Amino acid sequence: MSATKKEWCLSLAVPCCQRFSLLPDRTSLVQMPFAVICLKLVEKTAVTYAISGLNGRPQNFSQQLLQALHMAVVLEKGSEVSKVLQGPLNYLDQSLSKQNTAYLTGETLSVADIVMWAALYPILSGSSTILGERNSVKAWFECGAKLQSIQSAAQKVLQGKGLQGMKTFLQKQPNPQSKEIQTCTSSPAEAEESERVVSEEEMEAAALTWSKELQDWPLPEDRQHPILPQEDKKNILVTSALPYVNNVPHLGNIIGCVLSADVFSRYSRLRGWNVLFVCGTDEYGTATENKAIEEGLTPQEICDKYHAIHSAIYKWFQIDFDFFGRTTTEKQTVIAQDIFWRLHKNNFLLEDTVEQLRCENCQRFLADRFVEGICPHCAYPEARGDQCDKCGRLINAVELKEPQCKICRKTPIICSSKHLFLDLPKLEIQLEQWLDKSTSTGDWTANAKQITRSWLRDGLKPRCITRDLKWGTPVPHPDFKEKVFYVWFDAPIGYLSITANYTDKWEKWWKNPPQVELYNFMAKDNVPFHSVVFPCSLLGAQDNYTLVNHLVATEYLNYEDTKFSKSRGVGVFGDMAKETDIPCDVWRFYLLYVRPEGQDSSFSWADLATKNNSELLNNLGNFINRAGMFVTKFFEGCVPAMVLQQEDKKLLALVAWELQQYIQLMDKVKIRDSLKHILNISRHGNQYIQVNEPWKNVKAGDAERQRAGTVTGVSVNIACLLSVMLYPYMPTTSQTIRDQLNCPQSVIGTMLRGNGNFVCALGAGHRVGAVSPLFQKLEGDQIEALKKRFSGQQPEEEPPKKKTTAQKVASSEAATAPAPAAEATAAAAADPERAKQLSQAVVEQGEKVRNLKAQKAEKALITAEVTLLLDLKKQLVLAEGKTPEPAPQKGKKK
C-alpha cells in the first residue's frame, strides 16, 4: 500500500468516479478532503449498489451523513447524531437483516462496503452508542473493522483524530440544514428533527415504569470505609493523574483529571457499583527541588505547603475522593523498591552510561530542569534542559549552547553517569498483547489509542528509570545508591502506595484483575506513561497486578484562546475560582460543558455567562422553579392527583429515552455529551408547561383544573429525576432540588439503575418544601471585570461587588443603549481583539436563536436569547469604535 495518505481510497475512488462521471481526473480527487470523497462515493456508488431504495433517493444518505458530521464536529452536538442518522441506519439494518449476508452486496467484500464503511467510520468509531440495537449494522461494521488493510488505511487518513480530522473542511461548508443543500427534506421541522418520534410501545413502557415504586437502595453518601472489592458487585477503581505538588492547579488541570474522575465516580455510585476513588499529590522529582530553592524552603516543607493547597482547592470544587494521599510516604518506598527488584530479578533492567551536565561548584549532576541555556533549534536564550518553551522541541541537556546551572549560574561540564533502564523492547510483545485486549474491550479515548500506537509504531526503546537527584525514592541497588527513581517510573506507583495508605488490604484492588475494572483519568500528555511505561513495569514485575481497563484522556483546555500562566497572571487557578463569588456548581457545570473530549477547547468568560444565563437560569432553573412553584402556589404545597393522557405518556417516553441516552453515554465516559441530555429533558419540560398552560387551566372548570394538576405533577417529578441526573455534575444543586421538593432519599439510588427508571417518586399528596430560584444571572459588567482581572493586565483589581435584586431588576428593565457621552467615549476606543471575539459570539448566538425558533421553543426562552443577541450586537458596534444606532421607539400605530 502506498504511503500517501489518500492513496488507499483513491485506488478505489478513481474508477468509481470515472464510471459515474463524478470528477474528470485523479488530480481533482487528490485536492479533495477525505470526507468529501467518501460522501460523494456513498452518493454515487455504495448507495447505488446496495441501498438505492432509501427513501427513493440515493443522495439522501450522503446528505444526512454530512448533516451528522456537521452536528458532531462543528456544532459539538455529538449526542444528537443518532437522531440524524436514525432513519438511514434503520433502513441499512433492515436491508442487511433481510438479505442475511455479511456484506452489503453478498458474502464477499465489495467497493460498496469499503466506501460505506469509510464514510461511517469517523462517526461510529467515536461512539458505539449510535448503533444501539441495530445488530446487523453492528456486525457488518465490525467485519470491516477487523480487516487490517481497512484499519491501517483509516488510521493513515485520519491520523487518529477521528471526527476532528474533518473540522477544518466542515467549518467552511454551508450548514447542511440550510436551504443550500436541504433538498431531501420536506419541511424545516423534518430537517431539524427537533422532536424524536415516539412509538405507542415506548409510551406504554414509559407509563408502566412510571407506575412502579421506588427501591430502597443504599445512598451514595453511605459508604463504609475501607471500601474493598465485593464478590457480587461491579468493582470500579478510579484514579486521577497525580497533580504535581509544586504548583497551584488551573482550570485545565482540574477538568482534565480530578473533576472528570469525580463525575464518573459519583455516577458509578448512582449505578450501584462498588467504587474506590483515589488520588494524591506527586511530590518527588526535579520540579519539587526547584520550587524549594525558589521559595527558600526544604523539599518536604514545599510538599507540605502545596499538598494543603491542593487539598483545599479540591474540597472547594467538591471532589469526592475516598482518599487523597501523597507519594512521600514509607509505603511508596516499599512498593516501588519491590517492583524494582522484581524487574531486576526477571532481567527487565539494563545498565548504560549517559552523558550529563555536572556543576562542579554545586558538586552535583544537573537534572534536566536544573540547567538552562540557548536552544540549539531556535536560539531561545532560556531553554530548559529537557524542552524549549519557545519552539516546543525536546532537548537533551548536553545539546544546549552556553548552559548554566540554575542554582549558582556557573557553567557545568559534561560527564558520564551510569544509569538503569527499563528494557521496554523486551516487554513489547507482552505489552501489545495486553493492549490489544484492553483497548478492544475497554473504553479508551481515541487520543489515548493514537498516542499509544504512535509510541509502538517505530518500536520501543529502553527508558531510563534513575536520576542523579536527592529528592526521590532511593534506588535500593548498591551500585546506584546515590540515585533516586525517575519520577515517571516512580509516580504511577503512587496509585498503589496511596491505596496502601488508605487500607492495608490494598492488594485486593491492585492485584485482583479478574474482579476489578481500573479507570485512569488524565490529560493527553500523561498517556504514554500510563499506557506504555507503567504497564510495562507491572507486566515485568509478574505479580498479578491490576492493569488499566479504561484510559480516559482529555485534550487541553485553553484560557480565552491562550495558555494559563500563573507568573503572568493569565487565567483562573484553583485557589482563585472561590474569590469570583461564582458558585462552585456553576464552575463545575461550565468546565464539564466545555470539557475537551475530542479536541482542545477554550474557557471563555463571555461563554460562561451565556451558558449560565441561558442553560442554567433560563432553561434548567426556570423549569425546576416553575414546577415547584406551581405545586406551592396552585395546590397548597401538595402534589396533585395525576391522570395521564396520551400527551403525558409521550413526554414520559421522551424523558425515558433521554435518560437512557444519558446512561449509555456515561457508561462510556462521554461526560460532556451526557450533560446535554439533562438539558434536553428540561427543554422538553419547559415546552410541556408552555403548551399546557397550567396557570390558566387551574382557574377554569374541574376538567381543566385536573389537567393543570396532571401537568404540574408530571413536571415536578421530572424535576425530581433531574436532581438525580445532576448529582454527578452539580452535587450541591442536586441536593438543593431534592431538599426543595422534599424528595424521598431512595430516589438517588433508584433512577439510574439498569437502563434507567423514571418512576413517579412524588405521588399525589406528597408535600414539597420551600421553593426558590436555583441560579442567578451573571451580569455583563461583572463578567467584564473578571475577564480584565484574570487577563494579566490588572491582577490586583478587586472582584466586582454583587448586585442587589433591585439593581438586577433595574438593569434588566432599563434601556441598554448607553448615554450620548458614553457612546462618544466608546466610539473613540475601538478594541479589534474584543470585536473579533464578539463577532464570533454574535454568529453563534444568532444560530442558537434560529434553532430555537425552528424547534418552536417557548416564547420566553426565545425572547431571552434574542435580547442577549441584540446586546452582543450592540457591544460589537462599540468594540468596532462605532456609535450604535438609537433603539426605535415603540408605540401604537396611528
CORNORCOR-V967999 format. One record per residue. RES is the residue in one small letter. PHI is phi in radians with two decimals (NA if undefined). PSI is psi in degrees with one decimal (999 if undefined). Layout:
BEGIN
RES&PHI&PSI + RES&PHI&PSI
END
This chain:
BEGIN
m&NA&139.1 + s&-1.18&150.2 + a&-1.33&-13.3 + t&-1.05&136.0 + k&-1.03&-36.1 + k&-1.78&4.0 + e&-1.03&-40.3 + w&-1.08&-39.5 + c&-1.49&-26.2 + l&-1.17&-33.1 + s&-1.09&-28.8 + l&-1.78&-21.5 + a&-1.27&-41.2 + v&-1.04&-51.0 + p&-1.04&-39.8 + c&-1.15&-43.5 + c&-1.15&-38.6 + q&-1.16&-38.1 + r&-1.10&-39.5 + f&-1.75&10.0 + s&0.97&39.1 + l&-1.32&-44.8 + l&-2.42&150.2 + p&-1.26&-32.6 + d&-2.72&173.2 + r&-1.14&-34.5 + t&-1.00&-43.5 + s&-1.07&-39.6 + l&-1.12&-42.5 + v&-1.01&-34.4 + q&-1.41&-8.1 + m&-1.57&142.8 + p&-1.07&149.9 + f&-0.95&-40.2 + a&-1.04&-39.5 + v&-1.18&-42.0 + i&-1.01&-47.5 + c&-1.07&-44.9 + l&-1.15&-40.9 + k&-1.22&-36.9 + l&-1.18&-36.7 + v&-1.02&-43.0 + e&-1.15&-40.6 + k&-1.69&-24.6 + t&-2.06&-67.9 + a&-1.04&-42.4 + v&-1.15&-41.0 + t&-1.10&-43.0 + y&-1.22&-43.2 + a&-2.03&-37.7 + i&-2.29&43.1 + s&-1.14&-14.2 + g&-1.46&1.0 + l&-1.11&105.2 + n&0.94&18.2 + g&1.31&4.9 + r&-2.41&106.1 + p&-1.00&-34.6 + q&-1.24&-14.2 + n&-1.06&-40.3 + f&-1.12&-45.6 + s&-1.13&-36.0 + q&-1.23&-36.6 + q&-1.25&-31.5 + l&-1.09&-44.7 + l&-1.11&-39.9 + q&-1.10&-41.4 + a&-1.13&-42.3 + l&-1.07&-43.6 + h&-1.07&-43.1 + m&-1.15&-42.1 + a&-1.28&-40.3 + v&-1.65&-49.2 + v&-1.42&-48.0 + l&-1.50&-9.7 + e&0.96&41.6 + k&-1.99&58.9 + g&-1.03&-29.9 + s&-1.21&-15.5 + e&-1.75&0.2 + v&-1.08&-37.9 + s&-1.06&-30.3 + k&-1.17&-42.9 + v&-1.12&-40.5 + l&-1.67&7.4 + q&-0.99&-50.9 + g&-1.12&-53.6 + p&-1.03&-42.8 + l&-1.20&-35.6 + n&-1.08&-43.9 + y&-1.14&-43.9 + l&-1.07&-41.7 + d&-1.11&-43.6 + q&-1.11&-42.3 + s&-1.08&-46.5 + l&-1.13&-38.0 + s&-1.15&-42.7 + k&-1.15&-44.7 + q&-1.42&-13.6 + n&0.93&47.2 + t&-2.17&159.7 + a&-1.27&-29.9 + y&-2.15&172.5 + l&-1.10&-36.8 + t&-1.95&5.6 + g&2.70&-151.6 + e&-1.59&-2.4 + t&-2.10&153.2 + l&-1.17&135.8 + s&-2.24&172.5 + v&-1.04&-32.1 + a&-1.04&-43.7 + d&-1.12&-44.2 + i&-1.10&-46.6 + v&-1.19&-45.3 + m&-1.11&-42.8 + w&-1.08&-43.1 + a&-1.12&-37.5 + a&-1.23&-37.0 + l&-1.47&-21.0 + y&-0.95&-48.3 + p&-1.04&-33.8 + i&-1.40&-50.2 + l&-1.27&-31.4 + s&-1.24&-23.5 + g&-1.43&-20.5 + s&-2.71&110.9 + s&-1.30&-13.7 + t&-1.28&-18.4 + i&-1.09&-38.0 + l&-1.28&-24.2 + g&0.99&-124.5 + e&-1.72&16.3 + r&-1.36&79.8 + n&-1.18&-32.3 + s&-1.19&-43.9 + v&-1.15&-39.6 + k&-1.07&-45.4 + a&-1.13&-41.1 + w&-1.10&-44.5 + f&-1.13&-39.5 + e&-1.18&-31.1 + c&-1.04&-46.2 + g&-1.14&-39.2 + a&-1.12&-25.4 + k&-1.37&-16.9 + l&-1.34&117.4 + q&-1.03&-38.1 + s&-1.12&-41.0 + i&-1.19&-43.6 + q&-1.08&-46.7 + s&-1.16&-34.5 + a&-1.16&-45.3 + a&-1.09&-37.3 + q&-1.14&-41.0 + k&-1.16&-43.1 + v&-1.22&-47.1 + l&-1.64&-10.1 + q&0.95&34.4 + g&1.30&4.0 + k&-1.50&-10.9 + g&1.02&-134.9 + l&-1.01&-35.5 + q&-1.17&-16.4 + g&-1.18&-13.8 + m&-1.82&-0.4 + k&-1.05&-47.4 + t&-1.00&-44.6 + f&-1.14&-48.0 + l&-1.14&-32.1 + q&-1.15&-22.4 + k&-1.54&-9.2 + q&-1.56&153.7 + p&-1.14&151.9 + n&-1.00&123.5 + p&-1.05&-16.3 + q&-1.57&-2.2 + s&-1.43&170.2 + k&-1.15&-21.9 + e&-1.04&-35.4 + i&-2.26&11.4 + q&-1.56&56.9 + t&-1.53&-12.4 + c&-1.74&1.3 + t&-1.98&152.2 + s&-1.61&-17.5 + s&-2.74&156.9 + p&-1.02&-38.2 + a&-1.10&-40.0 + e&-1.15&-38.0 + a&-1.20&-40.7 + e&-1.20&-29.3 + e&0.82&47.1 + s&-1.22&-23.6 + e&-2.27&131.0 + r&-1.27&140.2 + v&-1.30&127.2 + v&-1.91&130.6 + s&-1.48&164.1 + e&-1.06&-39.9 + e&-1.09&-41.1 + e&-1.14&-40.6 + m&-1.10&-44.4 + e&-1.19&-38.1 + a&-1.13&-41.3 + a&-1.13&-41.3 + a&-1.14&-36.3 + l&-1.15&-46.0 + t&-1.07&-42.0 + w&-0.95&-35.2 + s&-1.42&-8.9 + k&-1.33&165.3 + e&-1.66&158.2 + l&-1.18&147.1 + q&-1.73&145.9 + d&-1.56&75.7 + w&-1.59&157.3 + p&-1.11&147.0 + l&-1.40&150.2 + p&-1.03&-30.4 + e&-1.30&-20.6 + d&-1.49&74.2 + r&-1.88&133.2 + q&-1.74&118.5 + h&-1.67&146.7 + p&-1.35&143.3 + i&-1.41&127.1 + l&-2.23&156.1 + p&-1.00&145.8 + q&-2.12&143.1 + e&-1.04&-41.7 + d&-1.71&16.7 + k&-2.16&160.7 + k&-1.45&115.0 + n&-1.72&117.5 + i&-1.99&121.1 + l&-1.85&117.3 + v&-1.96&128.4 + t&-2.16&146.3 + s&-1.98&139.0 + a&-0.85&132.3 + l&-1.21&120.2 + p&-1.26&141.7 + y&-1.05&138.4 + v&-1.41&-10.3 + n&-1.52&4.7 + n&-2.60&175.1 + v&-1.68&128.4 + p&-1.20&139.0 + h&-1.68&-179.1 + l&-1.04&-36.6 + g&-1.13&-40.5 + n&-1.10&-39.5 + i&-1.20&-46.5 + i&-1.25&-32.8 + g&-1.22&-25.7 + c&-2.21&-82.3 + v&-1.17&-38.3 + l&-1.23&-43.2 + s&-1.08&-43.2 + a&-1.14&-37.1 + d&-1.13&-44.2 + v&-1.05&-46.3 + f&-1.17&-37.2 + s&-1.13&-45.1 + r&-1.09&-44.3 + y&-1.07&-44.0 + s&-1.07&-36.2 + r&-1.18&-36.9 + l&-1.11&-29.0 + r&-1.35&-8.2 + g&1.55&11.7 + w&-1.43&157.0 + n&-1.59&111.1 + v&-2.10&136.5 + l&-2.15&124.6 + f&-2.06&112.3 + v&-2.15&151.3 + c&-2.82&-179.3 + g&3.01&174.5 + t&-1.53&138.7 + d&-1.56&112.5 + e&-2.00&-8.2 + y&-1.67&164.9 + g&2.00&178.7 + t&-1.05&-42.7 + a&-1.03&-37.3 + t&-1.21&-42.4 + e&-1.08&-42.8 + n&-1.03&-46.8 + k&-1.13&-36.4 + a&-1.11&-43.1 + i&-1.12&-43.5 + e&-1.06&-39.2 + e&-1.74&1.3 + g&1.20&33.0 + l&-2.14&168.5 + t&-1.39&158.2 + p&-0.96&-39.5 + q&-1.14&-39.2 + e&-1.13&-38.7 + i&-1.08&-44.6 + c&-1.08&-44.2 + d&-1.10&-42.4 + k&-1.11&-51.0 + y&-1.40&-24.1 + h&-1.09&-41.0 + a&-1.15&-38.8 + i&-1.12&-47.8 + h&-1.01&-46.5 + s&-1.03&-43.6 + a&-1.15&-39.7 + i&-1.12&-47.4 + y&-1.20&-31.5 + k&-1.13&-40.8 + w&-1.17&-36.5 + f&-1.39&3.8 + q&1.05&41.1 + i&-1.37&114.9 + d&-1.64&67.1 + f&-1.13&147.7 + d&-1.39&-29.2 + f&-2.77&130.6 + f&-2.06&107.9 + g&-1.97&-147.3 + r&-2.78&165.6 + t&-1.69&-10.1 + t&-1.51&66.4 + t&-2.32&162.9 + e&-1.14&-36.1 + k&-1.14&-32.4 + q&-1.08&-45.2 + t&-1.09&-46.1 + v&-1.10&-47.7 + i&-1.25&-41.5 + a&-1.10&-42.8 + q&-1.21&-32.6 + d&-1.13&-44.3 + i&-1.11&-39.8 + f&-1.02&-49.7 + w&-1.14&-33.3 + r&-1.17&-41.4 + l&-1.09&-40.8 + h&-1.12&-44.8 + k&-1.10&-36.7 + n&-1.53&9.3 + n&1.09&41.0 + f&-1.88&16.0 + l&-2.08&144.4 + l&-2.16&153.1 + e&-1.87&141.2 + d&-2.72&159.3 + t&-1.76&135.0 + v&-2.15&137.6 + e&-1.42&128.3 + q&-2.36&162.3 + l&-1.52&136.6 + r&-2.23&133.0 + c&-1.64&112.5 + e&-1.20&-31.5 + n&-1.15&-42.7 + c&-1.54&-9.1 + q&0.98&52.4 + r&-2.75&149.1 + f&-1.23&145.3 + l&-1.75&114.8 + a&-1.16&163.9 + d&-0.81&-45.1 + r&-1.55&4.8 + f&-1.66&7.9 + v&-2.35&142.5 + e&-2.32&154.8 + g&-3.02&-165.8 + i&-1.53&129.6 + c&-1.10&130.3 + p&-1.26&-11.8 + h&-1.73&-44.0 + c&-2.16&0.7 + a&1.21&18.3 + y&-1.12&127.7 + p&-1.33&-10.7 + e&-2.12&37.9 + a&-1.25&142.6 + r&-1.46&171.9 + g&-1.32&-2.3 + d&-2.12&-23.3 + q&-2.84&149.8 + c&-1.68&125.2 + d&-1.24&-19.5 + k&-1.48&-55.0 + c&-1.65&-12.9 + g&1.41&-0.4 + r&-1.28&143.3 + l&-1.28&144.0 + i&-2.32&142.7 + n&-1.54&130.5 + a&-0.95&-33.3 + v&-1.24&-12.1 + e&-1.44&-16.2 + l&-1.08&142.5 + k&-1.59&138.7 + e&0.89&53.6 + p&-1.16&151.8 + q&-2.38&143.1 + c&-1.24&127.9 + k&-1.20&-19.2 + i&-1.45&-51.5 + c&-1.97&-6.6 + r&1.17&17.5 + k&-1.49&160.5 + t&-1.46&122.4 + p&-1.39&167.0 + i&-1.99&161.7 + i&-1.59&125.1 + c&-2.31&162.6 + s&-1.64&145.4 + s&-2.48&135.5 + k&-1.52&134.7 + h&-2.37&167.2 + l&-1.83&141.4 + f&-2.19&142.7 + l&-1.42&125.3 + d&-1.40&77.4 + l&-1.07&-39.0 + p&-1.00&-35.6 + k&-1.23&-23.0 + l&-1.74&0.1 + e&-1.10&-41.2 + i&-1.12&-45.7 + q&-1.03&-43.2 + l&-1.07&-46.1 + e&-1.12&-39.1 + q&-1.10&-43.8 + w&-1.16&-42.8 + l&-1.08&-42.6 + d&-0.99&-42.3 + k&-1.26&-47.0 + s&-1.15&-43.3 + t&-1.28&-24.5 + s&-1.50&-29.4 + t&-1.75&-21.7 + g&-1.77&176.1 + d&-1.77&83.4 + w&-1.60&134.7 + t&-1.19&156.8 + a&-1.04&-40.1 + n&-1.19&-32.0 + a&-1.14&-42.7 + k&-1.12&-44.8 + q&-1.10&-46.8 + i&-1.12&-41.0 + t&-1.12&-45.8 + r&-1.13&-32.5 + s&-1.17&-32.1 + w&-1.21&-35.7 + l&-1.44&-23.0 + r&-0.98&-44.4 + d&-1.69&8.4 + g&1.54&139.1 + l&-1.36&154.4 + k&-2.16&152.8 + p&-0.97&142.6 + r&-2.16&129.4 + c&-1.15&134.2 + i&-2.06&8.6 + t&-2.18&158.4 + r&-2.50&150.8 + d&-1.54&75.5 + l&-2.30&170.3 + k&-1.76&-34.3 + w&-1.66&99.0 + g&3.04&178.4 + t&-1.29&120.8 + p&-1.15&140.1 + v&-1.32&125.3 + p&-1.38&-10.6 + h&-1.20&131.4 + p&-1.07&-28.2 + d&-1.35&-9.3 + f&-2.29&30.7 + k&-1.19&-15.3 + e&-1.56&1.1 + k&-1.92&166.1 + v&-2.18&165.8 + f&-1.26&140.9 + y&-1.09&141.3 + v&-1.01&-33.2 + w&-1.48&-4.6 + f&-1.54&-40.3 + d&-1.42&-42.0 + a&-1.06&-47.6 + p&-1.10&-25.0 + i&-1.14&-17.4 + g&-1.02&-31.2 + y&-1.01&-41.7 + l&-1.23&-45.9 + s&-1.22&-34.1 + i&-1.14&-41.1 + t&-1.13&-37.1 + a&-1.17&-31.6 + n&-1.31&-20.5 + y&-1.41&-41.9 + t&-2.62&140.0 + d&-1.16&-17.1 + k&-1.66&34.5 + w&-1.06&-28.4 + e&-1.16&-20.9 + k&-1.12&-24.1 + w&-1.62&-43.3 + w&-1.71&-6.3 + k&-2.27&50.0 + n&-2.59&55.4 + p&-1.04&-30.8 + p&-1.15&-28.9 + q&-1.82&-12.4 + v&-2.07&134.9 + e&-1.85&122.1 + l&-1.77&124.9 + y&-1.94&122.6 + n&-1.83&127.3 + f&-1.94&135.8 + m&-2.94&170.4 + a&-1.49&162.1 + k&-1.11&-24.0 + d&-1.21&-16.9 + n&-1.60&-5.4 + v&-0.99&-53.5 + p&-1.06&-28.8 + f&-1.30&-25.8 + h&-1.64&-21.4 + s&-1.82&-16.3 + v&-2.17&-63.2 + v&-1.15&-53.7 + f&-1.13&-46.5 + p&-1.02&-38.1 + c&-1.11&-38.9 + s&-1.06&-43.4 + l&-1.30&-38.2 + l&-1.10&-42.4 + g&-1.20&-27.9 + a&-1.21&-24.6 + q&0.91&54.4 + d&-2.29&31.0 + n&1.02&41.0 + y&-1.28&148.9 + t&-1.33&121.4 + l&-1.82&160.9 + v&-1.11&132.3 + n&-1.69&-32.8 + h&-2.37&110.0 + l&-1.83&112.5 + v&-1.95&108.4 + a&-2.07&133.2 + t&-1.62&162.7 + e&-1.41&-160.3 + y&-1.75&143.6 + l&-1.74&119.5 + n&-1.64&173.4 + y&-2.04&109.9 + e&0.86&45.6 + d&1.12&22.2 + t&-2.40&-172.9 + k&-1.70&150.1 + f&-1.16&141.1 + s&-2.62&109.9 + k&-1.13&-41.2 + s&-1.15&-34.2 + r&-1.62&-0.5 + g&1.23&25.7 + v&-1.79&121.4 + g&1.77&165.5 + v&-1.74&124.7 + f&-1.82&162.0 + g&-0.93&-38.5 + d&-1.36&-8.5 + m&-1.65&-26.8 + a&-0.98&-39.3 + k&-1.07&-32.5 + e&-1.34&-9.7 + t&-1.42&-11.3 + d&1.19&10.8 + i&-1.53&128.0 + p&-1.01&150.1 + c&-0.95&-42.3 + d&-1.11&-31.9 + v&-1.21&-40.4 + w&-1.06&-47.4 + r&-1.04&-47.8 + f&-1.00&-48.8 + y&-1.21&-42.3 + l&-1.07&-36.9 + l&-1.33&-30.0 + y&-1.16&-36.3 + v&-1.84&16.8 + r&-0.88&125.7 + p&-1.33&76.3 + e&-1.35&-46.0 + g&-1.95&-13.5 + q&-2.77&166.4 + d&-1.05&143.0 + s&-2.25&177.4 + s&-2.38&135.2 + f&-1.31&133.3 + s&-2.39&128.6 + w&-1.09&-42.4 + a&-1.09&-41.3 + d&-1.22&-36.5 + l&-1.01&-46.1 + a&-1.11&-42.9 + t&-1.07&-47.2 + k&-1.15&-38.9 + n&-1.12&-47.0 + n&-1.31&-32.2 + s&-1.63&-53.6 + e&-1.35&-44.8 + l&-1.45&-52.8 + l&-1.28&-55.1 + n&-1.46&-25.5 + n&-1.75&-77.3 + l&-1.10&-55.2 + g&-1.11&-38.5 + n&-1.07&-46.3 + f&-1.12&-50.3 + i&-1.11&-40.2 + n&-1.15&-41.9 + r&-1.11&-44.4 + a&-1.03&-46.8 + g&-1.18&-40.2 + m&-1.15&-35.4 + f&-1.09&-37.6 + v&-1.13&-46.4 + t&-1.27&-36.1 + k&-1.44&-41.2 + f&-1.78&-18.8 + f&-2.28&26.8 + e&0.98&33.1 + g&1.43&4.3 + c&-1.99&137.0 + v&-1.11&126.2 + p&-1.33&167.6 + a&-1.15&147.5 + m&-2.15&128.2 + v&-2.05&104.7 + l&-1.27&131.3 + q&-1.83&176.9 + q&-1.03&-38.4 + e&-1.09&-38.9 + d&-1.19&-41.6 + k&-1.12&-36.0 + k&-1.09&-43.1 + l&-1.12&-43.3 + l&-1.01&-40.8 + a&-1.17&-41.4 + l&-1.09&-44.5 + v&-1.14&-41.1 + a&-1.08&-39.4 + w&-1.14&-43.8 + e&-1.08&-39.6 + l&-1.10&-42.3 + q&-1.12&-41.3 + q&-1.11&-41.8 + y&-1.00&-46.5 + i&-1.17&-44.1 + q&-1.06&-42.3 + l&-1.24&-41.6 + m&-1.17&-36.4 + d&-1.01&-32.5 + k&-1.61&9.0 + v&1.07&35.8 + k&-1.61&74.3 + i&-1.16&-43.4 + r&-1.19&-44.6 + d&-1.12&-36.0 + s&-1.10&-37.2 + l&-1.03&-33.8 + k&-1.11&-28.2 + h&-1.30&-28.4 + i&-1.10&-46.8 + l&-1.18&-32.6 + n&-1.10&-40.0 + i&-1.11&-44.0 + s&-1.17&-29.6 + r&-1.17&-44.2 + h&-0.99&-43.0 + g&-1.14&-43.5 + n&-1.05&-43.8 + q&-1.15&-39.0 + y&-1.04&-46.3 + i&-1.13&-43.6 + q&-1.11&-40.2 + v&-1.23&-38.4 + n&-1.57&-15.4 + e&0.81&62.2 + p&-1.08&-28.5 + w&-1.12&-23.2 + k&-1.57&-46.5 + n&-1.09&-30.8 + v&-1.15&-20.4 + k&-1.69&0.3 + a&-1.71&-148.5 + g&-1.29&-178.1 + d&-1.09&-42.6 + a&-1.11&-42.4 + e&-1.18&-39.4 + r&-1.14&-39.4 + q&-1.09&-39.4 + r&-1.10&-42.8 + a&-1.07&-37.4 + g&-1.14&-42.0 + t&-1.11&-46.5 + v&-1.07&-42.3 + t&-1.15&-44.6 + g&-1.12&-43.7 + v&-1.10&-43.1 + s&-1.10&-44.2 + v&-1.21&-27.3 + n&-1.27&-35.0 + i&-1.11&-39.8 + a&-1.06&-37.8 + c&-1.11&-45.0 + l&-1.04&-44.1 + l&-1.05&-34.6 + s&-1.07&-35.6 + v&-1.29&-45.2 + m&-1.11&-29.2 + l&-1.36&-18.4 + y&-0.93&-45.8 + p&-1.11&-31.1 + y&-1.57&-47.0 + m&-2.33&77.6 + p&-1.07&-37.8 + t&-1.20&-44.1 + t&-1.08&-41.6 + s&-1.00&-46.8 + q&-1.17&-38.0 + t&-1.08&-43.9 + i&-1.08&-45.6 + r&-1.12&-35.1 + d&-1.19&-44.9 + q&-1.11&-39.3 + l&-1.57&-2.9 + n&1.00&43.3 + c&-1.17&143.6 + p&-1.06&144.3 + q&-1.05&-29.4 + s&-1.21&-12.2 + v&-1.10&-35.1 + i&-1.17&-25.1 + g&-1.77&-1.4 + t&-1.84&-43.9 + m&-1.09&-32.1 + l&-1.82&11.5 + r&-1.30&150.9 + g&1.03&-130.6 + n&-1.61&9.5 + g&1.90&138.4 + n&-2.33&90.6 + f&-1.50&88.5 + v&-1.75&161.1 + c&-1.35&90.3 + a&-1.37&-29.3 + l&-1.95&88.2 + g&-1.36&176.7 + a&-1.00&132.9 + g&1.64&-12.9 + h&-1.09&130.9 + r&-1.70&126.0 + v&-1.54&165.5 + g&-1.61&-160.2 + a&-1.29&129.6 + v&-1.84&134.1 + s&-2.56&161.0 + p&-1.03&143.9 + l&-1.55&-30.0 + f&-2.30&158.4 + q&-2.08&150.8 + k&-1.23&139.7 + l&-1.62&117.6 + e&-1.42&154.0 + g&-1.04&-43.7 + d&-1.22&-33.2 + q&-1.09&-45.6 + i&-1.17&-42.3 + e&-1.07&-40.8 + a&-1.14&-40.7 + l&-1.16&-40.6 + k&-1.07&-42.7 + k&-1.16&-39.9 + r&-1.09&-38.3 + f&-1.76&15.6 + s&-1.57&-5.3 + g&1.60&-3.2 + q&-1.45&-50.0 + q&-2.34&75.2 + p&-1.15&-18.6 + e&-1.58&-4.0 + e&-1.13&139.7 + e&-1.26&150.2 + p&-1.19&153.1 + p&-1.13&146.1 + k&-1.33&148.9 + k&-1.20&142.3 + k&-1.42&149.2 + t&-1.33&165.7 + t&-1.04&-40.6 + a&-1.10&-40.2 + q&-1.13&-39.8 + k&-1.10&-43.4 + v&-1.11&-43.4 + a&-1.11&-41.8 + s&-1.21&-32.4 + s&-1.32&-26.8 + e&-1.62&-18.1 + a&-1.28&157.4 + a&-1.15&143.0 + t&-1.52&-11.9 + a&-1.24&133.5 + p&-1.25&161.6 + a&-1.16&157.8 + p&-0.92&-41.5 + a&-1.13&-40.8 + a&-1.13&-36.9 + e&-1.08&-43.3 + a&-1.12&-42.3 + t&-1.10&-45.3 + a&-1.09&-41.2 + a&-1.11&-29.5 + a&-1.42&-17.8 + a&-1.97&74.0 + a&-1.22&144.5 + d&-2.27&89.9 + p&-1.01&-40.3 + e&-1.13&-44.9 + r&-1.17&-35.5 + a&-1.08&-38.7 + k&-1.10&-44.4 + q&-1.14&-42.4 + l&-1.17&-35.6 + s&-1.05&-44.2 + q&-1.14&-39.6 + a&-1.11&-37.9 + v&-1.12&-42.3 + v&-1.07&-47.1 + e&-1.14&-42.1 + q&-1.19&-35.7 + g&-1.10&-41.7 + e&-1.10&-39.5 + k&-1.12&-42.6 + v&-1.10&-43.2 + r&-1.09&-40.6 + n&-1.14&-40.3 + l&-1.11&-40.5 + k&-1.15&-41.0 + a&-1.14&-32.4 + q&-1.45&-2.0 + k&0.99&47.1 + a&-1.19&167.9 + e&-1.13&150.2 + k&-1.07&-40.8 + a&-1.05&-40.5 + l&-1.17&-43.6 + i&-1.09&-43.9 + t&-1.04&-42.5 + a&-1.09&-41.2 + e&-1.25&-35.0 + v&-1.15&-41.6 + t&-1.04&-42.8 + l&-1.12&-39.7 + l&-1.09&-45.6 + l&-1.09&-38.8 + d&-1.16&-40.1 + l&-1.10&-40.9 + k&-1.10&-39.2 + k&-1.16&-41.1 + q&-1.12&-36.0 + l&-1.11&-43.7 + v&-1.03&-44.4 + l&-1.14&-41.1 + a&-1.14&-26.8 + e&-1.43&-0.5 + g&1.42&17.3 + k&-1.78&165.4 + t&-1.68&123.7 + p&-1.17&147.4 + e&-1.18&141.1 + p&-1.11&142.8 + a&-1.14&136.6 + p&-1.12&140.6 + q&-1.39&127.3 + k&-1.53&141.4 + g&-2.96&172.6 + k&-1.25&139.9 + k&-1.30&139.6 + k&-1.52&999
END
